[in-house]
Amino acid sequence: MKRILFPTDFSDVATNAFVHALHLADVVEAELILLHTFQLPIIDSQFTPDNYYMIYESLQLAEFDAFKDEIPKLRAIAEKERMEHIKITHRLMDGDLVTTIREAIKEENINFVVMGTAGATGWETFFVGTNTGSVLSAVTVPVLSVPINAKYQKINTIGFTTKFKEKDKKALELVCAVAQKTKAQVKCLYVKTSQSNVKPETIKEWETHFAQYPVQFTILPLEDVQGTILDFVSQKSIDVLAMVTYKRNFFVELFSPSLTRKFSDYSEIPILALQSDTIVE
């Protein structure tokens, strides 16, 4: 059984993303592991080790109590979504978010991470820095990032951007596997700039390889890659956008406020980021 890690601080952002995590778990037949992290404050040097451990234990107990109080609320959400059959376990870990997520991924054999992102510039912070952005660049599994405005709805169309690289093919196969289970269509976009060197026979080989899947390929000869992707998402009614993370600065440009403010609906689209370094060729 696959395993999905869901880091949560029990905020509205996290609660909204929890619904998406439940439905993803249902689709890929996975269990959910809820992760709540906390960090110890810097302790003054006058405290003895005994005092330090007393403070640690009291903080840990307080965090555990808070965590325990939130669990019934999340289970109520699962019941409301008719997802009470999803197995849910819990972890409380001391440390910064990125470090604990990486540890949990390794210890729990995690297949996906689902996180929420907030605000009008949520995608910018997702890829530039702060919690989710740091996670994206640090983990080795696919990360589904869910903006606060993205209310769950059945996935009918998954967008996928490609450069027709071999690692893209492996990523698209993963996306197609999810699409088949949700009976969704995959719309694959290649923005062909003047610098593009993809041969027509490569594109033809891809079309043949994915003929068994519900994939539609679109090749657009344009120079504005970022703007074209955003326009594609808007025009094709994309429910989830899947992208392979080759260069982080590309994502920074793609989700900068100067671009995303032109597409107000874009803040409602979850993104599945697939790490190129961990996709086996």
Residue pairs with C-beta under 8 A, 6 or more apart in sequence:
1 29
1 30
1 31
2 28
2 29
2 30
2 31
2 111
2 112
3 30
3 31
3 33
3 108
3 109
3 110
3 111
3 112
4 21
4 24
4 25
4 28
4 30
4 31
4 32
4 33
4 110
4 111
4 112
4 113
4 114
5 33
5 35
5 101
5 104
5 105
5 108
5 110
5 112
5 113
5 114
6 17
6 18
6 21
6 32
6 33
6 34
6 35
6 113
6 114
6 115
7 14
7 35
7 36
7 37
7 97
7 100
7 101
7 113
7 115
7 135
8 14
8 15
8 17
8 18
8 34
8 35
8 36
8 70
9 36
10 36
10 66
10 70
10 73
11 116
11 118
12 148
13 116
13 117
13 118
13 148
14 115
14 116
15 74
15 77
15 116
16 116
16 146
16 148
16 150
16 151
17 114
17 115
17 116
17 146
18 74
18 77
19 77
19 81
19 151
19 152
20 114
20 144
20 146
20 150
20 152
20 270
21 32
21 114
21 144
22 32
22 77
22 78
22 81
22 83
22 86
23 81
23 83
23 152
24 30
24 112
24 114
24 144
25 31
25 32
25 83
25 86
26 83
26 85
26 86
27 178
27 181
27 182
28 111
28 112
28 178
28 181
30 111
30 112
31 86
31 87
31 88
31 89
32 86
32 87
32 88
32 89
33 88
33 89
33 90
33 91
33 104
33 108
33 110
34 71
34 74
34 88
34 89
34 90
34 91
35 90
35 91
35 93
35 100
35 101
35 104
36 63
36 67
36 90
36 91
36 92
36 93
37 92
37 93
37 94
37 95
37 96
37 97
37 100
38 59
38 60
38 63
38 92
38 93
38 94
39 94
39 95
39 96
40 55
40 56
40 59
40 94
41 59
43 52
43 55
47 55
56 94
60 92
60 94
63 92
64 92
67 90
67 92
71 90
74 88
75 84
75 88
78 84
78 86
78 88
81 152
91 104
91 108
93 100
93 103
93 104
94 100
95 103
97 131
97 134
97 135
98 131
98 134
98 135
98 138
101 113
101 135
101 138
101 139
102 138
102 139
104 110
105 113
105 139
105 140
105 141
110 141
111 141
111 142
112 141
112 142
112 143
112 144
113 135
113 139
113 141
113 142
113 143
113 144
114 143
114 144
114 146
115 131
115 132
115 135
115 143
115 144
115 145
115 146
116 132
116 145
116 146
116 147
116 148
117 123
117 125
117 126
117 132
117 145
117 146
117 147
117 148
118 147
118 148
119 125
119 148
120 257
120 261
120 267
121 257
121 260
122 147
122 148
122 267
123 147
123 255
123 260
123 266
123 267
123 271
124 252
124 255
124 256
124 257
124 260
125 132
125 133
126 132
126 133
126 136
126 145
126 255
126 271
127 133
127 136
127 248
127 251
127 252
127 254
127 255
128 252
132 143
132 145
135 143
136 143
136 145
136 245
136 248
136 273
137 248
139 275
140 275
140 277
140 278
141 275
141 278
142 174
142 272
142 273
142 274
142 275
143 272
143 273
143 275
144 240
144 270
144 271
144 272
144 273
145 270
145 271
145 273
146 270
147 267
147 268
147 269
147 270
149 267
149 268
150 267
150 268
150 269
150 270
151 268
153 239
154 182
154 239
155 179
155 182
155 184
155 239
155 240
156 184
156 185
156 237
156 239
157 184
157 185
157 186
157 187
157 236
157 237
157 238
157 239
158 175
158 178
158 179
158 184
158 185
158 186
158 187
158 238
158 239
158 240
158 241
158 242
158 272
159 186
159 187
159 188
159 189
159 232
159 233
159 236
159 238
159 240
159 241
159 242
160 171
160 172
160 175
160 186
160 187
160 188
160 189
160 241
160 242
160 243
161 188
161 189
161 190
161 191
161 229
161 241
161 242
161 243
161 244
162 168
162 172
162 188
162 189
162 190
162 244
163 190
163 198
163 246
164 190
164 198
164 202
164 203
164 206
165 244
166 281
167 244
167 276
167 279
167 281
168 244
169 206
169 209
170 279
170 280
170 281
171 242
171 244
171 274
171 276
171 279
172 186
172 188
172 210
172 215
174 274
175 186
175 242
175 272
175 274
176 186
176 210
176 213
176 214
176 215
178 184
179 185
179 186
179 213
179 214
180 213
180 214
184 214
184 239
185 214
185 215
185 216
186 213
186 214
186 215
186 216
187 215
187 216
187 218
187 232
187 236
187 238
188 215
188 216
188 217
188 218
189 218
189 220
189 228
189 229
189 232
190 198
190 203
190 217
190 218
190 219
190 220
191 220
191 222
191 225
191 228
191 229
192 198
192 219
192 220
192 221
192 222
193 221
193 222
193 223
193 225
194 223
203 217
203 219
206 217
207 217
218 232
220 228
220 232
222 228
225 250
226 250
226 253
226 254
226 259
227 259
227 262
229 254
230 254
230 259
230 260
230 262
230 263
230 266
231 263
232 238
233 241
233 263
233 266
233 269
234 263
234 265
234 266
238 269
239 269
239 270
240 269
240 270
240 271
240 272
241 269
241 270
241 271
241 272
242 271
242 272
242 274
243 251
243 271
243 272
243 273
243 274
244 274
244 275
244 276
244 279
245 251
245 273
245 274
245 275
245 276
246 276
253 259
260 266
260 267
